Amino acid sequence: MASNPFVQPFAKGQWGEDEEPEQTDRGIGASPQAGAAVGGGDAAAAAESWRAGVEQPLVPDSRGQPVTKATASAVGHSPLIQNLSTKVIDLLYWRDIKQTGIVFGSVLLLLFSLTQFSVVSVIAYLALAALSATISFRIYKSVLQAVQKTDEGHPFKAYLDMDATLSEEQIQKYADSALVYVNSIVKELRRLFLVQDLVDSLKFAVLMWLLTYVGAIFNGLTLMIMAVVSMFTLPVVYEKYQAQIDQYLGLVRTHVNSVVAKIQAKIPGAKRKTE
């Protein structure tokens, strides 16, 4: 599958205690391809510079090896994550229209319900609906067996006999996979709040300032609904119009890098250390 920003994990690479992150992955210093796009105004080169970013290292896997954007979704940090990523991608790209429709509709219905009722009420109503369905089916099958004089047993016997417990190995796999992302997020937040790089901290501050206006207009549930709709629509649109979108994103990225580089050059102490 082609590189896709909608299915890539948004995490940073692994650096040493005294090392600075690479310029190409941080989006501050423009790459050679990006510089060519800015100088010559070549949209194709700008799109190429956008695609080139997929090879930058992201979070390390459980063995300490860096995982790139191009391999994160295909390789994964473990067979468990690989299988989960494949299922999520299939859902977001509507590979199975019926399955994706059920998941998409259920999530939207749940979120819209939370906008009208409290969490306790929604959970109670969902539990009552599930119990009504299972009890009705149980009684129906019992009556049917009594009338037909058959002994098919409990209608949910297959599910009752299914092993639903999590083994220690499975729990350890989930914990290890989550720990990689948690550690990466903690390191990045520490880097931003302790102003390891002045420009990055200023950009983060601007982002938080913009979010105050977003929060004044939308509440959390509204943002979640918008995020769910975007997750199930944007990947399909990107897949269909990938060339055009990459072209414009590449141009935007190179122009932003150029502006940030100029600002960075004028701020004392904001220049990055050259490796």
C-alpha atoms as an extended CHARMM CRD file, in Angstrom:
* protein
*
       275  EXT
         1         1  MET       CA              0.0000000000        0.0000000000        0.0000000000  PROA      1               0.0000000000
         2         2  ALA       CA              1.2240000000        3.4480000000       -0.8050000000  PROA      2               0.0000000000
         3         3  SER       CA              2.4410000000        5.6670000000        1.9700000000  PROA      3               0.0000000000
         4         4  ASN       CA             -0.5220000000        7.2020000000        3.6900000000  PROA      4               0.0000000000
         5         5  PRO       CA             -0.4150000000        9.8770000000        6.4100000000  PROA      5               0.0000000000
         6         6  PHE       CA             -3.8420000000        8.8070000000        7.6870000000  PROA      6               0.0000000000
         7         7  VAL       CA             -2.7100000000        5.3540000000        8.7820000000  PROA      7               0.0000000000
         8         8  GLN       CA              0.7430000000        6.1670000000       10.0490000000  PROA      8               0.0000000000
         9         9  PRO       CA              1.5090000000        6.4600000000       13.7580000000  PROA      9               0.0000000000
        10        10  PHE       CA              2.2470000000       10.0180000000       14.7810000000  PROA      10              0.0000000000
        11        11  ALA       CA              5.3340000000        9.5490000000       16.9220000000  PROA      11              0.0000000000
        12        12  LYS       CA              8.8880000000       10.7590000000       16.8890000000  PROA      12              0.0000000000
        13        13  GLY       CA             12.1230000000        8.8830000000       16.4780000000  PROA      13              0.0000000000
        14        14  GLN       CA             14.4270000000        7.6570000000       19.1960000000  PROA      14              0.0000000000
        15        15  TRP       CA             17.3350000000        9.9070000000       20.0630000000  PROA      15              0.0000000000
        16        16  GLY       CA             20.0320000000        9.8630000000       22.6750000000  PROA      16              0.0000000000
        17        17  GLU       CA             20.0290000000       12.0540000000       25.7470000000  PROA      17              0.0000000000
        18        18  ASP       CA             22.4250000000       14.6080000000       24.2100000000  PROA      18              0.0000000000
        19        19  GLU       CA             21.2880000000       14.3150000000       20.6010000000  PROA      19              0.0000000000
        20        20  GLU       CA             19.0220000000       16.5940000000       18.6430000000  PROA      20              0.0000000000
        21        21  PRO       CA             16.2590000000       15.2210000000       16.4040000000  PROA      21              0.0000000000
        22        22  GLU       CA             16.9260000000       15.1800000000       12.6880000000  PROA      22              0.0000000000
        23        23  GLN       CA             15.8600000000       18.2480000000       10.7740000000  PROA      23              0.0000000000
        24        24  THR       CA             14.1290000000       16.3320000000        8.0180000000  PROA      24              0.0000000000
        25        25  ASP       CA             11.7320000000       14.6110000000       10.3590000000  PROA      25              0.0000000000
        26        26  ARG       CA             11.0650000000       17.6810000000       12.4420000000  PROA      26              0.0000000000
        27        27  GLY       CA              9.8560000000       19.6990000000        9.4900000000  PROA      27              0.0000000000
        28        28  ILE       CA             12.1440000000       22.7020000000       10.1740000000  PROA      28              0.0000000000
        29        29  GLY       CA             15.0290000000       22.3000000000        7.7660000000  PROA      29              0.0000000000
        30        30  ALA       CA             13.8930000000       21.6340000000        4.2490000000  PROA      30              0.0000000000
        31        31  SER       CA             15.2440000000       18.5440000000        2.4950000000  PROA      31              0.0000000000
        32        32  PRO       CA             17.2040000000       18.8480000000       -0.7770000000  PROA      32              0.0000000000
        33        33  GLN       CA             14.1080000000       17.8260000000       -2.6840000000  PROA      33              0.0000000000
        34        34  ALA       CA             12.0170000000       20.3660000000       -0.7900000000  PROA      34              0.0000000000
        35        35  GLY       CA             14.5670000000       23.0850000000       -1.4590000000  PROA      35              0.0000000000
        36        36  ALA       CA             14.4620000000       22.3220000000       -5.1470000000  PROA      36              0.0000000000
        37        37  ALA       CA             10.6860000000       22.5870000000       -5.0520000000  PROA      37              0.0000000000
        38        38  VAL       CA             10.8220000000       25.9910000000       -3.4030000000  PROA      38              0.0000000000
        39        39  GLY       CA             13.4960000000       27.3510000000       -5.6910000000  PROA      39              0.0000000000
        40        40  GLY       CA             12.0030000000       26.1290000000       -8.9470000000  PROA      40              0.0000000000
        41        41  GLY       CA              8.3610000000       25.9930000000       -7.9540000000  PROA      41              0.0000000000
        42        42  ASP       CA              8.2190000000       22.3930000000       -9.1310000000  PROA      42              0.0000000000
        43        43  ALA       CA              5.0730000000       20.7900000000       -7.7220000000  PROA      43              0.0000000000
        44        44  ALA       CA              6.2540000000       17.2890000000       -8.6150000000  PROA      44              0.0000000000
        45        45  ALA       CA              9.4620000000       17.7570000000       -6.6180000000  PROA      45              0.0000000000
        46        46  ALA       CA              7.4530000000       19.0700000000       -3.6880000000  PROA      46              0.0000000000
        47        47  ALA       CA              5.2340000000       16.0200000000       -3.7820000000  PROA      47              0.0000000000
        48        48  GLU       CA              8.3310000000       13.8350000000       -3.8900000000  PROA      48              0.0000000000
        49        49  SER       CA              9.7160000000       15.5810000000       -0.8170000000  PROA      49              0.0000000000
        50        50  TRP       CA              6.4370000000       14.8730000000        0.9580000000  PROA      50              0.0000000000
        51        51  ARG       CA              6.6680000000       11.1750000000        0.1240000000  PROA      51              0.0000000000
        52        52  ALA       CA             10.3250000000       11.0940000000        1.1370000000  PROA      52              0.0000000000
        53        53  GLY       CA              9.2930000000       11.7550000000        4.7280000000  PROA      53              0.0000000000
        54        54  VAL       CA              7.8610000000        8.2610000000        5.0740000000  PROA      54              0.0000000000
        55        55  GLU       CA             11.3540000000        6.8230000000        5.4970000000  PROA      55              0.0000000000
        56        56  GLN       CA             12.1110000000        8.8540000000        8.6160000000  PROA      56              0.0000000000
        57        57  PRO       CA             12.3820000000        6.7500000000       11.7760000000  PROA      57              0.0000000000
        58        58  LEU       CA              9.4680000000        6.7150000000       14.1880000000  PROA      58              0.0000000000
        59        59  VAL       CA              9.1770000000        5.0300000000       17.5780000000  PROA      59              0.0000000000
        60        60  PRO       CA             11.4550000000        2.0230000000       18.2040000000  PROA      60              0.0000000000
        61        61  ASP       CA             10.0030000000       -1.4440000000       18.3630000000  PROA      61              0.0000000000
        62        62  SER       CA             10.3070000000       -3.8240000000       21.3210000000  PROA      62              0.0000000000
        63        63  ARG       CA             13.7990000000       -4.8260000000       20.1230000000  PROA      63              0.0000000000
        64        64  GLY       CA             15.0110000000       -1.2390000000       20.0220000000  PROA      64              0.0000000000
        65        65  GLN       CA             14.9870000000       -1.0370000000       16.2330000000  PROA      65              0.0000000000
        66        66  PRO       CA             13.4670000000        2.0890000000       14.6310000000  PROA      66              0.0000000000
        67        67  VAL       CA             10.1900000000        1.6500000000       12.7910000000  PROA      67              0.0000000000
        68        68  THR       CA              9.6620000000        3.8580000000        9.7530000000  PROA      68              0.0000000000
        69        69  LYS       CA              6.3840000000        5.2920000000        8.4960000000  PROA      69              0.0000000000
        70        70  ALA       CA              6.6400000000        3.1140000000        5.4140000000  PROA      70              0.0000000000
        71        71  THR       CA              6.9750000000       -0.0860000000        7.4380000000  PROA      71              0.0000000000
        72        72  ALA       CA              4.9620000000        0.7090000000       10.5620000000  PROA      72              0.0000000000
        73        73  SER       CA              1.6170000000       -0.3290000000        9.1190000000  PROA      73              0.0000000000
        74        74  ALA       CA              3.0070000000       -3.2400000000        7.1190000000  PROA      74              0.0000000000
        75        75  VAL       CA              5.5040000000       -4.7110000000        9.5980000000  PROA      75              0.0000000000
        76        76  GLY       CA              4.2390000000       -3.5060000000       12.9650000000  PROA      76              0.0000000000
        77        77  HSD       CA              5.9200000000       -3.7810000000       16.3150000000  PROA      77              0.0000000000
        78        78  SER       CA              4.7060000000       -7.3500000000       16.8440000000  PROA      78              0.0000000000
        79        79  PRO       CA              2.3980000000       -9.8990000000       15.1840000000  PROA      79              0.0000000000
        80        80  LEU       CA             -0.3420000000       -8.6620000000       17.4960000000  PROA      80              0.0000000000
        81        81  ILE       CA              0.0680000000       -5.0420000000       16.3810000000  PROA      81              0.0000000000
        82        82  GLN       CA              0.4820000000       -6.1110000000       12.7580000000  PROA      82              0.0000000000
        83        83  ASN       CA             -2.8020000000       -8.0380000000       12.8360000000  PROA      83              0.0000000000
        84        84  LEU       CA             -4.5880000000       -5.1900000000       14.6120000000  PROA      84              0.0000000000
        85        85  SER       CA             -3.2080000000       -2.5980000000       12.1750000000  PROA      85              0.0000000000
        86        86  THR       CA             -4.3500000000       -4.6790000000        9.2090000000  PROA      86              0.0000000000
        87        87  LYS       CA             -7.8860000000       -4.9280000000       10.5840000000  PROA      87              0.0000000000
        88        88  VAL       CA             -8.0470000000       -1.2080000000       11.3360000000  PROA      88              0.0000000000
        89        89  ILE       CA             -6.7780000000       -0.3090000000        7.8590000000  PROA      89              0.0000000000
        90        90  ASP       CA             -9.3330000000       -2.6310000000        6.2640000000  PROA      90              0.0000000000
        91        91  LEU       CA            -12.0670000000       -0.8820000000        8.2410000000  PROA      91              0.0000000000
        92        92  LEU       CA            -10.9230000000        2.6420000000        7.3970000000  PROA      92              0.0000000000
        93        93  TYR       CA            -10.5650000000        1.8260000000        3.7030000000  PROA      93              0.0000000000
        94        94  TRP       CA            -13.9770000000        0.1290000000        3.4960000000  PROA      94              0.0000000000
        95        95  ARG       CA            -12.5480000000       -3.1770000000        2.2400000000  PROA      95              0.0000000000
        96        96  ASP       CA            -15.6440000000       -4.8940000000        3.6150000000  PROA      96              0.0000000000
        97        97  ILE       CA            -18.4660000000       -2.3910000000        3.1530000000  PROA      97              0.0000000000
        98        98  LYS       CA            -20.8990000000       -4.2730000000        5.3920000000  PROA      98              0.0000000000
        99        99  GLN       CA            -18.4590000000       -4.6480000000        8.2850000000  PROA      99              0.0000000000
       100       100  THR       CA            -17.2180000000       -1.0700000000        8.0520000000  PROA      100             0.0000000000
       101       101  GLY       CA            -20.7800000000        0.2350000000        7.8200000000  PROA      101             0.0000000000
       102       102  ILE       CA            -21.7540000000       -1.6230000000       10.9920000000  PROA      102             0.0000000000
       103       103  VAL       CA            -18.7300000000       -0.3330000000       12.9220000000  PROA      103             0.0000000000
       104       104  PHE       CA            -19.0610000000        3.2210000000       11.5870000000  PROA      104             0.0000000000
       105       105  GLY       CA            -22.7970000000        3.3610000000       12.2890000000  PROA      105             0.0000000000
       106       106  SER       CA            -22.4310000000        1.8510000000       15.7630000000  PROA      106             0.0000000000
       107       107  VAL       CA            -19.7210000000        4.2960000000       16.8100000000  PROA      107             0.0000000000
       108       108  LEU       CA            -21.6670000000        7.2760000000       15.4850000000  PROA      108             0.0000000000
       109       109  LEU       CA            -24.8500000000        6.0880000000       17.2010000000  PROA      109             0.0000000000
       110       110  LEU       CA            -22.9650000000        5.7180000000       20.4770000000  PROA      110             0.0000000000
       111       111  LEU       CA            -21.4410000000        9.1950000000       20.2210000000  PROA      111             0.0000000000
       112       112  PHE       CA            -24.7360000000       10.8230000000       19.2690000000  PROA      112             0.0000000000
       113       113  SER       CA            -26.3890000000        9.0200000000       22.1900000000  PROA      113             0.0000000000
       114       114  LEU       CA            -23.7910000000       10.4710000000       24.5330000000  PROA      114             0.0000000000
       115       115  THR       CA            -24.7110000000       13.9600000000       23.3260000000  PROA      115             0.0000000000
       116       116  GLN       CA            -28.2980000000       13.4110000000       24.5130000000  PROA      116             0.0000000000
       117       117  PHE       CA            -27.8830000000       11.1490000000       27.5590000000  PROA      117             0.0000000000
       118       118  SER       CA            -25.3590000000       10.6360000000       30.3190000000  PROA      118             0.0000000000
       119       119  VAL       CA            -22.7270000000        7.8990000000       30.1200000000  PROA      119             0.0000000000
       120       120  VAL       CA            -24.5290000000        5.9100000000       32.8210000000  PROA      120             0.0000000000
       121       121  SER       CA            -27.8130000000        6.0690000000       30.9110000000  PROA      121             0.0000000000
       122       122  VAL       CA            -26.2030000000        5.0250000000       27.6300000000  PROA      122             0.0000000000
       123       123  ILE       CA            -24.4790000000        2.0480000000       29.2610000000  PROA      123             0.0000000000
       124       124  ALA       CA            -27.7180000000        1.0340000000       30.9860000000  PROA      124             0.0000000000
       125       125  TYR       CA            -29.7500000000        1.2820000000       27.7690000000  PROA      125             0.0000000000
       126       126  LEU       CA            -27.1710000000       -0.7130000000       25.8150000000  PROA      126             0.0000000000
       127       127  ALA       CA            -27.1070000000       -3.4060000000       28.4950000000  PROA      127             0.0000000000
       128       128  LEU       CA            -30.9260000000       -3.5910000000       28.5420000000  PROA      128             0.0000000000
       129       129  ALA       CA            -31.0410000000       -3.8370000000       24.7330000000  PROA      129             0.0000000000
       130       130  ALA       CA            -28.4660000000       -6.6530000000       24.7270000000  PROA      130             0.0000000000
       131       131  LEU       CA            -30.2510000000       -8.5050000000       27.5360000000  PROA      131             0.0000000000
       132       132  SER       CA            -33.6170000000       -8.1440000000       25.7940000000  PROA      132             0.0000000000
       133       133  ALA       CA            -32.1850000000       -9.6640000000       22.6210000000  PROA      133             0.0000000000
       134       134  THR       CA            -30.4280000000      -12.5830000000       24.3280000000  PROA      134             0.0000000000
       135       135  ILE       CA            -33.2960000000      -13.4010000000       26.7190000000  PROA      135             0.0000000000
       136       136  SER       CA            -35.8510000000      -13.2880000000       23.9010000000  PROA      136             0.0000000000
       137       137  PHE       CA            -33.7190000000      -15.5490000000       21.7320000000  PROA      137             0.0000000000
       138       138  ARG       CA            -33.1470000000      -17.9330000000       24.6600000000  PROA      138             0.0000000000
       139       139  ILE       CA            -36.8930000000      -18.2090000000       25.3440000000  PROA      139             0.0000000000
       140       140  TYR       CA            -37.6600000000      -18.5980000000       21.6310000000  PROA      140             0.0000000000
       141       141  LYS       CA            -35.1970000000      -21.4650000000       21.2420000000  PROA      141             0.0000000000
       142       142  SER       CA            -36.5040000000      -23.1660000000       24.4110000000  PROA      142             0.0000000000
       143       143  VAL       CA            -40.1120000000      -22.9930000000       23.1820000000  PROA      143             0.0000000000
       144       144  LEU       CA            -39.0510000000      -24.2050000000       19.7420000000  PROA      144             0.0000000000
       145       145  GLN       CA            -37.2230000000      -27.1910000000       21.2340000000  PROA      145             0.0000000000
       146       146  ALA       CA            -40.2330000000      -28.0450000000       23.4280000000  PROA      146             0.0000000000
       147       147  VAL       CA            -42.6250000000      -27.9410000000       20.4750000000  PROA      147             0.0000000000
       148       148  GLN       CA            -40.3280000000      -29.9340000000       18.1700000000  PROA      148             0.0000000000
       149       149  LYS       CA            -39.2580000000      -32.2130000000       21.0280000000  PROA      149             0.0000000000
       150       150  THR       CA            -35.5870000000      -31.7800000000       20.2430000000  PROA      150             0.0000000000
       151       151  ASP       CA            -32.6270000000      -31.3940000000       22.5280000000  PROA      151             0.0000000000
       152       152  GLU       CA            -30.2620000000      -28.9520000000       20.8500000000  PROA      152             0.0000000000
       153       153  GLY       CA            -29.0210000000      -27.6200000000       24.1710000000  PROA      153             0.0000000000
       154       154  HSD       CA            -28.2680000000      -24.0480000000       25.0960000000  PROA      154             0.0000000000
       155       155  PRO       CA            -28.3570000000      -21.7330000000       22.0500000000  PROA      155             0.0000000000
       156       156  PHE       CA            -25.2750000000      -19.8650000000       23.2720000000  PROA      156             0.0000000000
       157       157  LYS       CA            -23.3050000000      -22.9670000000       24.2830000000  PROA      157             0.0000000000
       158       158  ALA       CA            -20.5870000000      -22.3560000000       21.6970000000  PROA      158             0.0000000000
       159       159  TYR       CA            -19.9890000000      -18.8650000000       23.0770000000  PROA      159             0.0000000000
       160       160  LEU       CA            -20.1870000000      -20.0150000000       26.7000000000  PROA      160             0.0000000000
       161       161  ASP       CA            -17.5190000000      -22.6500000000       26.0610000000  PROA      161             0.0000000000
       162       162  MET       CA            -15.2600000000      -20.1910000000       24.2460000000  PROA      162             0.0000000000
       163       163  ASP       CA            -12.1020000000      -19.2490000000       26.1180000000  PROA      163             0.0000000000
       164       164  ALA       CA            -12.3570000000      -15.5060000000       26.7030000000  PROA      164             0.0000000000
       165       165  THR       CA             -9.4920000000      -15.1820000000       29.1640000000  PROA      165             0.0000000000
       166       166  LEU       CA             -6.2850000000      -13.3080000000       28.3760000000  PROA      166             0.0000000000
       167       167  SER       CA             -3.0420000000      -15.1530000000       28.9390000000  PROA      167             0.0000000000
       168       168  GLU       CA             -0.0250000000      -13.5530000000       30.5660000000  PROA      168             0.0000000000
       169       169  GLU       CA              1.7530000000      -13.5440000000       27.2030000000  PROA      169             0.0000000000
       170       170  GLN       CA             -1.1020000000      -11.6610000000       25.5410000000  PROA      170             0.0000000000
       171       171  ILE       CA             -1.2480000000       -9.1110000000       28.3500000000  PROA      171             0.0000000000
       172       172  GLN       CA              2.5370000000       -8.6940000000       28.1340000000  PROA      172             0.0000000000
       173       173  LYS       CA              2.3110000000       -8.0780000000       24.3760000000  PROA      173             0.0000000000
       174       174  TYR       CA             -0.3600000000       -5.4180000000       24.8560000000  PROA      174             0.0000000000
       175       175  ALA       CA              1.6270000000       -3.8160000000       27.6690000000  PROA      175             0.0000000000
       176       176  ASP       CA              4.9010000000       -3.7810000000       25.6970000000  PROA      176             0.0000000000
       177       177  SER       CA              3.2160000000       -2.2620000000       22.6390000000  PROA      177             0.0000000000
       178       178  ALA       CA              1.4940000000        0.4210000000       24.7250000000  PROA      178             0.0000000000
       179       179  LEU       CA              4.7090000000        1.1460000000       26.6420000000  PROA      179             0.0000000000
       180       180  VAL       CA              6.5640000000        2.0380000000       23.4470000000  PROA      180             0.0000000000
       181       181  TYR       CA              4.0380000000        4.7440000000       22.5870000000  PROA      181             0.0000000000
       182       182  VAL       CA              3.7170000000        6.0120000000       26.1650000000  PROA      182             0.0000000000
       183       183  ASN       CA              7.4850000000        6.4240000000       26.4990000000  PROA      183             0.0000000000
       184       184  SER       CA              7.6740000000        8.1930000000       23.1570000000  PROA      184             0.0000000000
       185       185  ILE       CA              4.8900000000       10.6120000000       24.1100000000  PROA      185             0.0000000000
       186       186  VAL       CA              6.4420000000       11.3360000000       27.5250000000  PROA      186             0.0000000000
       187       187  LYS       CA              9.8480000000       12.0640000000       25.9730000000  PROA      187             0.0000000000
       188       188  GLU       CA              8.3280000000       14.3520000000       23.3660000000  PROA      188             0.0000000000
       189       189  LEU       CA              6.2640000000       16.2820000000       25.9390000000  PROA      189             0.0000000000
       190       190  ARG       CA              9.3200000000       16.6580000000       28.1510000000  PROA      190             0.0000000000
       191       191  ARG       CA             11.2700000000       17.9910000000       25.1790000000  PROA      191             0.0000000000
       192       192  LEU       CA              8.5540000000       20.5170000000       24.3520000000  PROA      192             0.0000000000
       193       193  PHE       CA              7.7540000000       21.7630000000       27.8630000000  PROA      193             0.0000000000
       194       194  LEU       CA             11.4180000000       22.0230000000       28.9130000000  PROA      194             0.0000000000
       195       195  VAL       CA             12.2070000000       23.9590000000       25.7070000000  PROA      195             0.0000000000
       196       196  GLN       CA             14.9130000000       21.6980000000       24.3310000000  PROA      196             0.0000000000
       197       197  ASP       CA             14.2210000000       23.3690000000       20.9970000000  PROA      197             0.0000000000
       198       198  LEU       CA             12.8120000000       26.8910000000       21.1650000000  PROA      198             0.0000000000
       199       199  VAL       CA             11.1040000000       26.8190000000       17.7620000000  PROA      199             0.0000000000
       200       200  ASP       CA              9.3370000000       23.5220000000       18.4320000000  PROA      200             0.0000000000
       201       201  SER       CA              8.1530000000       24.7330000000       21.8340000000  PROA      201             0.0000000000
       202       202  LEU       CA              6.8310000000       27.9560000000       20.2510000000  PROA      202             0.0000000000
       203       203  LYS       CA              4.9810000000       25.9580000000       17.5970000000  PROA      203             0.0000000000
       204       204  PHE       CA              3.4840000000       23.7790000000       20.3250000000  PROA      204             0.0000000000
       205       205  ALA       CA              2.4110000000       26.8840000000       22.2290000000  PROA      205             0.0000000000
       206       206  VAL       CA              0.7410000000       28.2820000000       19.1000000000  PROA      206             0.0000000000
       207       207  LEU       CA             -1.0570000000       24.9750000000       18.6010000000  PROA      207             0.0000000000
       208       208  MET       CA             -2.3520000000       25.0020000000       22.1740000000  PROA      208             0.0000000000
       209       209  TRP       CA             -3.4670000000       28.6250000000       21.7340000000  PROA      209             0.0000000000
       210       210  LEU       CA             -5.4180000000       27.7000000000       18.6040000000  PROA      210             0.0000000000
       211       211  LEU       CA             -7.0090000000       24.7810000000       20.4480000000  PROA      211             0.0000000000
       212       212  THR       CA             -8.4310000000       27.2070000000       23.0090000000  PROA      212             0.0000000000
       213       213  TYR       CA            -10.5500000000       28.7010000000       20.2110000000  PROA      213             0.0000000000
       214       214  VAL       CA            -11.5010000000       25.2360000000       18.9700000000  PROA      214             0.0000000000
       215       215  GLY       CA            -12.5800000000       24.2920000000       22.4880000000  PROA      215             0.0000000000
       216       216  ALA       CA            -14.6880000000       27.4340000000       22.7360000000  PROA      216             0.0000000000
       217       217  ILE       CA            -16.6180000000       26.4290000000       19.6090000000  PROA      217             0.0000000000
       218       218  PHE       CA            -16.8120000000       22.6450000000       19.8950000000  PROA      218             0.0000000000
       219       219  ASN       CA            -17.1050000000       20.3500000000       22.8810000000  PROA      219             0.0000000000
       220       220  GLY       CA            -15.2530000000       17.0730000000       23.2480000000  PROA      220             0.0000000000
       221       221  LEU       CA            -18.0370000000       14.8680000000       21.8620000000  PROA      221             0.0000000000
       222       222  THR       CA            -18.4550000000       17.0610000000       18.7930000000  PROA      222             0.0000000000
       223       223  LEU       CA            -14.7350000000       16.8220000000       18.0980000000  PROA      223             0.0000000000
       224       224  MET       CA            -14.8770000000       13.0560000000       18.5530000000  PROA      224             0.0000000000
       225       225  ILE       CA            -17.7520000000       12.7940000000       16.0670000000  PROA      225             0.0000000000
       226       226  MET       CA            -15.8290000000       14.9070000000       13.5640000000  PROA      226             0.0000000000
       227       227  ALA       CA            -12.7310000000       12.7780000000       14.1280000000  PROA      227             0.0000000000
       228       228  VAL       CA            -14.6440000000        9.5260000000       13.5450000000  PROA      228             0.0000000000
       229       229  VAL       CA            -16.2350000000       10.8540000000       10.3500000000  PROA      229             0.0000000000
       230       230  SER       CA            -12.8250000000       12.0220000000        9.1430000000  PROA      230             0.0000000000
       231       231  MET       CA            -11.2150000000        8.6740000000        9.9350000000  PROA      231             0.0000000000
       232       232  PHE       CA            -13.7470000000        6.8200000000        7.8120000000  PROA      232             0.0000000000
       233       233  THR       CA            -13.7850000000        9.2870000000        4.8920000000  PROA      233             0.0000000000
       234       234  LEU       CA            -10.3700000000       10.9410000000        4.4840000000  PROA      234             0.0000000000
       235       235  PRO       CA             -8.3590000000        7.7270000000        3.8790000000  PROA      235             0.0000000000
       236       236  VAL       CA            -10.6900000000        6.7510000000        1.0340000000  PROA      236             0.0000000000
       237       237  VAL       CA            -10.4640000000       10.2300000000       -0.4930000000  PROA      237             0.0000000000
       238       238  TYR       CA             -6.6690000000       10.2030000000       -0.1490000000  PROA      238             0.0000000000
       239       239  GLU       CA             -6.4170000000        6.7950000000       -1.7680000000  PROA      239             0.0000000000
       240       240  LYS       CA             -8.4710000000        7.9850000000       -4.7310000000  PROA      240             0.0000000000
       241       241  TYR       CA             -6.7190000000       11.3470000000       -5.2010000000  PROA      241             0.0000000000
       242       242  GLN       CA             -3.2930000000       10.5510000000       -3.7490000000  PROA      242             0.0000000000
       243       243  ALA       CA             -1.2070000000       12.1380000000       -6.5150000000  PROA      243             0.0000000000
       244       244  GLN       CA             -3.0380000000       15.4600000000       -6.3940000000  PROA      244             0.0000000000
       245       245  ILE       CA             -3.0870000000       15.5920000000       -2.5880000000  PROA      245             0.0000000000
       246       246  ASP       CA              0.6230000000       14.7350000000       -2.3230000000  PROA      246             0.0000000000
       247       247  GLN       CA              1.4060000000       17.4740000000       -4.8100000000  PROA      247             0.0000000000
       248       248  TYR       CA             -0.3840000000       20.1860000000       -2.8240000000  PROA      248             0.0000000000
       249       249  LEU       CA              0.7970000000       18.8880000000        0.5510000000  PROA      249             0.0000000000
       250       250  GLY       CA              4.3680000000       18.9210000000       -0.7260000000  PROA      250             0.0000000000
       251       251  LEU       CA              4.0360000000       22.5490000000       -1.8110000000  PROA      251             0.0000000000
       252       252  VAL       CA              2.4970000000       23.5700000000        1.5140000000  PROA      252             0.0000000000
       253       253  ARG       CA              5.1730000000       21.7360000000        3.4490000000  PROA      253             0.0000000000
       254       254  THR       CA              8.0650000000       23.3230000000        1.5890000000  PROA      254             0.0000000000
       255       255  HSD       CA              6.6130000000       26.8370000000        1.9370000000  PROA      255             0.0000000000
       256       256  VAL       CA              6.0020000000       26.3190000000        5.6590000000  PROA      256             0.0000000000
       257       257  ASN       CA              9.5520000000       25.0180000000        6.1000000000  PROA      257             0.0000000000
       258       258  SER       CA             10.8850000000       28.0810000000        4.2830000000  PROA      258             0.0000000000
       259       259  VAL       CA              8.9180000000       30.5040000000        6.4850000000  PROA      259             0.0000000000
       260       260  VAL       CA              9.8560000000       28.6880000000        9.6980000000  PROA      260             0.0000000000
       261       261  ALA       CA             13.5070000000       28.6170000000        8.6680000000  PROA      261             0.0000000000
       262       262  LYS       CA             13.4620000000       32.3960000000        8.1840000000  PROA      262             0.0000000000
       263       263  ILE       CA             11.8250000000       32.9220000000       11.5730000000  PROA      263             0.0000000000
       264       264  GLN       CA             14.2420000000       30.5060000000       13.1870000000  PROA      264             0.0000000000
       265       265  ALA       CA             17.2120000000       32.3820000000       11.7570000000  PROA      265             0.0000000000
       266       266  LYS       CA             16.0110000000       35.6350000000       13.3790000000  PROA      266             0.0000000000
       267       267  ILE       CA             15.4080000000       34.1790000000       16.8660000000  PROA      267             0.0000000000
       268       268  PRO       CA             18.5510000000       34.1280000000       19.0480000000  PROA      268             0.0000000000
       269       269  GLY       CA             19.4100000000       30.6500000000       20.2230000000  PROA      269             0.0000000000
       270       270  ALA       CA             16.8430000000       28.9900000000       18.0000000000  PROA      270             0.0000000000
       271       271  LYS       CA             19.2480000000       27.5390000000       15.4580000000  PROA      271             0.0000000000
       272       272  ARG       CA             19.6950000000       23.8080000000       15.5960000000  PROA      272             0.0000000000
       273       273  LYS       CA             23.0340000000       22.1830000000       16.2630000000  PROA      273             0.0000000000
       274       274  THR       CA             24.5850000000       20.7300000000       13.1550000000  PROA      274             0.0000000000
       275       275  GLU       CA             25.5460000000       17.1140000000       13.5500000000  PROA      275             0.0000000000
